[in-house]
Amino acid sequence: MRNLRNKVNLIGNLGVDPKVTEMPGGRKMAKFTLATNDIYRNAQGEKVVDTQWHNIVTWGNNAAFAEKYLKKGMEVTVEGRLTHREYEDKNGEKRYFTDVVVDNILILRGNRQQTAVEA
């Protein structure tokens, strides 16, 4: 049960191609955004699509996988954990971000699925 305390599973579409950075030690880091949609009908019976954007970060083999296979618009499922960070901008204002640090990525394409090697 310990592994369930901070666990996130999302299915959505990539908002951008992954941006991959190679760190000084040679380890890769990939960042991209993922859009998830909640579709419902409002009180007037109109269909409403509520899109949420998530910042995704992944490392190592998953970053190499993202660099090679992931493209803007693809539907994927990711599994990871939430992390929070903050920084002070040039005006002295504190800015807060929530990232999903991903351990597993799965591309969804009908019956064909391709998985990344676990980091």
Buried (B, 14 or more C-beta within 10 A) or exposed (E): EEEEEEEBEBEBBBBEBBEBEEEEEEBBBBBBBBBEEEEEEEEEEEEEEEEEEBBBBBBBBBBBBBBEBBEEEBBBBBBBBEEEEEEEEEEEEEEEEEBBBBBBBBBBEEEEEEEBEEB
